[in-house]
């Protein structure tokens, strides 16, 4: 019977975790909020479907194995190129921000939540971590400058093991002072440093060995590569844990960073596999931990618990960021955003679950309070900061695509116009084309370009599609454009995929666009071959116009509805607050925006056309005749 209860508990927890992830993606709500709610609902305090106590001693094992995969996945997906640009900020947030947060959080827990000094110190160390499982999903939903994103990601991934090991060392000291374990302050300090060194040694060694083995297909066949890597992560984790308990956390982070620097075959597939395992693991773990949380204990924290978390969010985090980044070249608005966003995640919750039991066994009655207050911190920070991240970024005028990579499929004249518009506003661009002469011409003009088939995953991988945020497909073949957008979206997770499509009657129209999940480039069907020819022989040129203005005292408005009706105008990109995006049918334009156009008309003719439309309130003609001479 006991085995059946454990089985049903794990199955229900896994199913509920996956269900919460699906709801999160559908309604754009932070997943951890739903996971915590479902865990409490299914736990013994409510429906009684999930019973973590039925797993017994297996629960800490599950916690550790899941945490190992989560941290390894976060380190493997950390963009080292971006991290180097934000190295000083990440270093200061860890070296200065972590101690400041730990001390201030401990003071807050003692004086506001009335925790004893011993338990307050442990709580302070637990909330120094943020965590990639909550930070990275939030950052995917907010368009931020690349350096800000790299700073937050780097802090989340690197502070997790350091904060967790700090908590372990402090628990050892607390138990040593209480006479439970024979350890003191010096022993605790060495326990912290020793765990770091053992973890680093095991992680780097394991990462190098795993990369060497995976390169040899006679040892590791392609079909077994993902499972082999997963097993390798757990072996390294277990080895570090055997040498020193809790050293495995540092080991898997070091292993992920090492493996990322080592070129291994099928790395993209490995990352996707690890992401899927991570999603399953996070769902299972959070539901189990939340189900084991006594709801009555959470209620007992009352206003003191809420006030403690509020102080952490509104005082402690901003203070640590102000001190840590006081000499940073980041703008004030960027530092304000970093000071606001610090959600706590799975490491804080899982380590608190283990420590609460250890403290309770040692005679500290506040062990359950530590768990309740930590979960309250996780729930409040993830919910409030998760829901407000995008509005705060918008309020601070930080929403920007600057620095985010883009791929342009088609190196013809129109493709080069698109690439130039993106590159002009700080977007690294790679052109891809099967035509060697077009690629060479693009390189002559200073573009990064690659000869290859955009329908081949290997080509996209060579073009660093993993690092790209946008793909624009502008070949003369609409089917190729649609399929390239589909491949980029499904295989590489590129959210902004824009295929240029011809007339629906020619076989690749909006029905195909709906099936592949892209957004129509340039806001209407486009004959790419025609515009390539017009640009090549000089009959069309590139213009950049303000959305609103005046001509001879009369106001005009450049709107998508107007431009899409003029056959001699092709809107390419909208520029807003120095951030550029490809024009789509759903896009809105407003005063202050600028639009990059390819046109057969002169700027004066376009402005006159818009002025006459504003004055006469009549629809613009579908101009198809050659442009008349400019009035200057």
SVG drawing of the C-alpha trace seen along z (x, -y; Angstrom):
<svg xmlns="http://www.w3.org/2000/svg" viewBox="-12 -76 51 78">
<polyline fill="none" stroke="black" stroke-width="0.4" points="0.0,0.0 2.9,-2.3 4.4,-1.7 1.1,-2.4 0.7,-5.7 4.2,-6.7 3.5,-5.8 0.2,-7.7 1.8,-10.7 4.7,-10.9 2.3,-10.3 -0.2,-12.9 2.5,-15.4 4.1,-14.9 0.7,-15.3 -0.3,-18.3 3.1,-19.9 2.8,-19.4 -0.8,-20.7 0.4,-23.9 3.1,-24.4 0.5,-24.1 -1.8,-26.6 1.2,-28.9 2.1,-28.9 -1.6,-29.4 -2.4,-32.3 1.1,-33.8 1.1,-33.4 4.3,-32.5 4.4,-28.7 5.6,-28.6 2.5,-30.4 0.3,-27.7 2.6,-25.0 2.5,-26.2 -1.3,-26.6 -1.9,-23.1 0.6,-21.6 -1.3,-23.1 -4.7,-22.1 -3.6,-18.5 -1.8,-18.1 -3.0,-16.8 -4.2,-20.2 -6.9,-20.2 -7.8,-17.3 -5.3,-14.8 -4.3,-13.4 -0.6,-14.0 1.2,-12.8 4.9,-13.7 5.4,-11.8 4.6,-8.6 7.9,-8.9 9.8,-9.0 13.5,-9.2 13.2,-9.2 12.0,-12.8 15.4,-14.4 16.9,-12.1 14.3,-13.3 14.9,-16.9 18.6,-16.6 18.4,-14.9 16.0,-17.4 18.0,-20.4 21.1,-18.9 19.4,-18.8 17.8,-22.3 21.1,-24.0 23.0,-22.1 20.4,-23.2 20.6,-26.8 24.4,-26.8 24.4,-25.0 22.0,-27.7 23.8,-30.7 25.2,-32.7 28.8,-33.2 29.3,-35.9 26.6,-38.0 28.0,-37.1 31.4,-38.5 29.8,-41.8 28.1,-41.9 31.0,-40.2 31.6,-43.2 27.9,-43.6 27.5,-39.8 30.7,-39.7 29.6,-42.7 26.1,-41.3 27.6,-38.1 30.6,-39.4 28.8,-42.4 25.1,-41.8 24.9,-38.3 26.4,-39.2 24.4,-42.4 21.2,-40.5 22.0,-37.8 22.8,-40.2 19.8,-42.5 17.4,-39.5 18.5,-38.0 18.0,-41.3 14.5,-41.6 13.6,-38.0 14.7,-38.6 13.1,-42.0 10.0,-41.7 9.2,-38.0 10.4,-37.4 12.6,-34.5 15.5,-33.5 18.9,-34.7 20.0,-31.2 17.0,-30.5 17.0,-34.1 20.6,-33.8 19.7,-30.6 16.7,-32.3 18.9,-35.2 21.3,-32.9 18.5,-31.0 17.0,-34.2 20.3,-35.4 19.6,-33.2 17.2,-34.0 17.4,-31.1 17.3,-30.4 14.1,-28.5 12.2,-31.7 14.4,-34.4 14.9,-32.9 11.2,-32.4 10.4,-35.9 13.2,-37.4 11.8,-35.5 8.6,-37.5 10.2,-40.9 12.2,-42.7 15.3,-44.0 18.7,-45.3 21.0,-42.4 23.4,-43.5 20.5,-43.8 19.3,-40.3 22.8,-38.8 23.3,-40.5 20.1,-39.0 20.7,-35.5 24.3,-35.4 23.4,-36.4 20.6,-33.8 22.8,-30.9 26.0,-31.7 24.4,-32.9 22.3,-29.7 25.1,-27.4 27.0,-30.0 23.9,-30.9 22.9,-27.3 26.3,-26.4 26.4,-29.4 23.1,-28.2 24.6,-24.7 27.7,-26.1 25.6,-28.3 23.3,-25.4 26.4,-23.4 27.5,-26.4 24.1,-26.8 23.9,-23.1 27.5,-23.1 26.9,-26.0 23.8,-24.2 25.9,-21.2 24.2,-19.0 27.2,-18.7 30.9,-19.2 31.6,-22.2 32.3,-25.9 32.8,-29.0 36.2,-28.0 34.9,-24.6 31.9,-26.2 34.1,-28.5 36.2,-25.6 33.1,-23.6 31.9,-26.4 35.3,-26.8 35.9,-23.1 32.5,-22.4 33.2,-25.1 36.6,-23.6 35.3,-20.0 32.4,-21.1 34.5,-23.1 37.0,-20.2 34.4,-17.6 32.3,-19.8 35.2,-20.9 36.7,-17.4 33.3,-15.8 32.5,-18.4 35.8,-17.9 35.5,-14.1 31.8,-14.1 32.6,-16.4 35.5,-14.1 33.3,-11.0 30.4,-12.5 32.6,-13.5 33.5,-9.9 30.5,-8.3 32.0,-4.8 31.7,-5.3 28.4,-7.3 26.0,-6.7 23.8,-9.6 20.7,-7.9 22.1,-7.6 23.8,-11.0 21.1,-12.7 20.6,-9.9 24.4,-9.5 24.7,-13.2 21.9,-13.0 23.5,-10.1 26.9,-11.9 25.4,-14.9 24.0,-12.6 27.3,-10.7 29.3,-14.0 26.7,-15.2 26.8,-12.0 30.6,-11.9 30.8,-15.5 28.1,-14.6 30.1,-11.6 33.3,-13.6 31.4,-16.3 27.7,-16.6 26.0,-19.5 29.1,-20.0 27.1,-18.6 25.2,-21.9 28.5,-23.7 29.6,-20.7 26.7,-20.6 26.9,-24.4 30.6,-24.1 29.9,-21.1 27.3,-23.0 29.6,-26.0 32.5,-23.7 30.4,-21.7 29.2,-24.9 32.7,-26.0 33.5,-22.6 32.1,-22.0 30.1,-18.8 28.0,-17.3 24.2,-17.8 24.6,-20.3 21.2,-21.9 19.4,-18.6 21.1,-18.1 19.8,-21.5 16.3,-20.8 16.3,-17.5 17.6,-19.0 14.9,-21.8 12.2,-19.2 13.5,-17.2 13.8,-20.4 10.2,-21.3 9.1,-17.9 11.4,-18.0 10.4,-21.5 6.7,-20.6 7.1,-17.4 9.3,-19.0 7.3,-22.2 4.1,-20.3 5.6,-17.8 7.2,-20.6 4.1,-22.7 1.9,-19.7 4.2,-19.1 3.8,-22.7 1.4,-23.0 -1.1,-25.6 -1.9,-26.5 1.8,-27.4 1.7,-29.6 -1.4,-31.4 0.2,-31.8 3.0,-33.9 0.2,-36.5 1.1,-40.1 4.6,-39.7 5.5,-37.2 4.0,-39.4 5.8,-42.5 9.1,-40.5 8.9,-39.6 7.8,-43.2 11.0,-44.5 13.1,-42.0 11.5,-43.2 11.3,-47.0 14.3,-47.7 16.9,-44.8 17.1,-44.0 17.2,-47.7 19.8,-48.5 22.1,-45.6 21.8,-46.6 22.6,-50.2 25.8,-49.3 26.8,-46.5 26.3,-48.5 27.2,-51.9 30.2,-52.1 28.5,-50.2 28.1,-51.8 24.5,-50.6 22.0,-53.4 20.0,-54.4 16.8,-53.0 18.5,-49.6 19.7,-49.4 16.3,-50.3 14.9,-47.3 17.6,-45.0 16.8,-46.2 13.1,-45.3 13.5,-41.8 14.7,-39.1 12.3,-36.2 13.3,-33.3 13.0,-29.8 13.5,-26.1 16.8,-26.1 15.6,-28.2 12.4,-26.2 14.1,-22.8 17.0,-23.6 14.5,-25.2 12.5,-21.9 15.6,-19.9 16.8,-22.4 13.5,-22.8 13.5,-19.1 17.2,-19.2 16.5,-22.2 13.4,-20.5 15.2,-17.3 17.9,-19.4 15.4,-20.9 14.7,-24.2 10.9,-24.5 11.1,-27.2 12.0,-24.8 8.5,-24.8 8.5,-28.6 11.6,-28.7 9.9,-26.6 6.7,-28.6 8.5,-32.0 10.7,-30.7 7.7,-29.5 5.9,-32.8 9.0,-34.6 9.0,-32.4 5.2,-32.8 5.2,-36.6 8.3,-37.5 7.4,-35.2 3.8,-36.4 4.3,-40.1 7.6,-40.5 6.5,-38.0 3.3,-39.9 4.9,-43.4 8.2,-42.7 6.9,-43.8 5.0,-46.9 8.0,-48.0 10.3,-47.6 7.8,-49.6 7.5,-52.3 11.3,-52.6 11.5,-52.6 13.7,-49.6 11.8,-47.3 14.3,-46.9 15.5,-44.4 19.0,-46.0 21.7,-43.4 19.5,-40.5 20.6,-38.4 18.7,-38.1 18.8,-35.8 17.8,-36.9 17.2,-34.1 17.8,-35.5 20.9,-37.6 19.4,-39.4 18.8,-43.2 15.7,-43.1 17.3,-40.8 20.2,-43.1 17.8,-46.1 16.2,-44.1 19.6,-43.2 20.8,-46.8 17.7,-48.1 18.2,-45.6 22.0,-46.2 21.6,-49.9 19.9,-49.6 22.3,-47.3 21.0,-43.9 23.7,-41.4 22.6,-39.9 23.6,-36.8 22.4,-36.5 21.9,-32.9 21.6,-32.0 22.3,-29.1 23.5,-31.4 27.3,-31.9 27.5,-35.0 24.8,-36.7 26.6,-35.7 29.9,-37.0 28.2,-40.3 26.7,-40.6 30.1,-40.0 31.6,-42.7 29.1,-45.1 30.2,-44.3 27.5,-41.8 28.0,-38.5 26.8,-35.9 26.7,-32.1 26.3,-29.8 23.7,-27.2 20.2,-25.9 18.0,-27.5 15.8,-24.4 18.7,-22.4 19.0,-22.4 22.8,-22.1 22.9,-25.4 20.8,-27.2 22.9,-25.8 26.1,-27.0 24.4,-30.5 24.0,-30.5 20.2,-30.2 20.3,-29.3 21.4,-32.8 18.9,-34.5 15.6,-36.1 14.3,-36.9 14.3,-35.3 13.1,-37.0 12.8,-34.9 12.9,-36.9 13.7,-34.5 11.7,-34.6 10.2,-31.2 7.2,-31.6 7.2,-28.0 10.8,-28.1 10.2,-31.2 7.3,-29.6 9.2,-26.4 12.3,-28.3 10.1,-30.2 8.5,-27.0 11.9,-25.3 13.3,-28.3 10.3,-28.4 10.0,-24.7 13.6,-23.5 15.4,-26.6 12.7,-28.4 12.9,-31.6 9.7,-33.4 9.8,-36.1 9.7,-34.4 8.7,-36.5 8.3,-34.9 7.6,-37.0 4.8,-35.4 3.5,-35.9 -0.1,-35.9 -2.3,-33.2 -3.3,-32.0 0.2,-30.9 0.2,-28.3 1.8,-30.0 -0.5,-32.4 -1.9,-33.1 -3.3,-29.6 0.2,-28.2 1.4,-31.0 -1.2,-29.9 0.0,-26.3 3.7,-27.2 3.2,-29.7 4.9,-32.7 3.8,-36.3 3.6,-37.8 6.6,-40.0 6.0,-43.5 2.3,-43.5 1.0,-42.1 1.8,-39.6 5.0,-40.6 6.6,-39.7 10.2,-39.4 11.5,-38.9 10.0,-42.2 11.4,-44.2 14.8,-42.6 14.8,-43.7 13.7,-47.2 16.4,-47.6 19.1,-46.1 18.6,-48.4 18.0,-51.5 14.3,-52.0 13.6,-51.7 15.4,-53.1 15.2,-53.0 13.6,-55.8 13.0,-56.4 9.9,-58.5 8.3,-59.7 4.9,-58.3 3.4,-61.8 4.4,-65.3 3.4,-68.2 3.9,-69.3 3.3,-73.0 1.4,-73.4 -0.9,-70.4 -0.5,-67.4 -0.1,-63.9 -0.2,-60.4 1.8,-57.4 -0.3,-54.4 -0.1,-50.7 -3.5,-51.0 -2.3,-53.6 1.1,-52.1 -0.3,-48.6 -2.6,-50.1 0.2,-51.7 1.8,-49.2 4.9,-51.3 5.7,-51.4 6.9,-48.4 7.2,-48.9 10.2,-47.0 10.6,-47.9 9.2,-50.1 11.6,-52.0 10.4,-52.9 12.7,-54.2 15.7,-53.1 14.4,-49.5 13.6,-48.1 11.0,-45.4 9.8,-44.0 6.5,-45.3 3.6,-42.8 -0.2,-43.1 -0.9,-43.3 1.6,-46.0 0.5,-49.5 2.3,-52.8 2.1,-55.9 3.5,-59.4 7.3,-59.3 7.8,-56.1 9.7,-56.0 9.2,-53.5 11.9,-52.1 10.4,-51.9 11.4,-50.6 9.8,-52.9 9.6,-53.8 8.4,-57.2 10.4,-60.1 10.1,-61.2 8.4,-64.4 5.8,-62.5 5.0,-60.3 4.5,-63.2 2.4,-65.0 0.3,-61.9 -0.2,-61.6 -1.0,-65.3 -3.6,-65.1 -5.2,-62.1 -5.3,-63.9 -6.9,-66.9 -9.3,-65.2 -9.9,-62.2 -9.9,-60.0 -8.2,-56.6 -4.8,-56.8 -4.6,-55.6 -2.8,-52.3 0.2,-53.9 1.8,-51.7 3.2,-54.2 6.8,-55.4 7.4,-58.1 7.2,-61.7 10.2,-64.0 10.7,-65.2 9.8,-68.8 13.1,-69.0"/>
</svg>
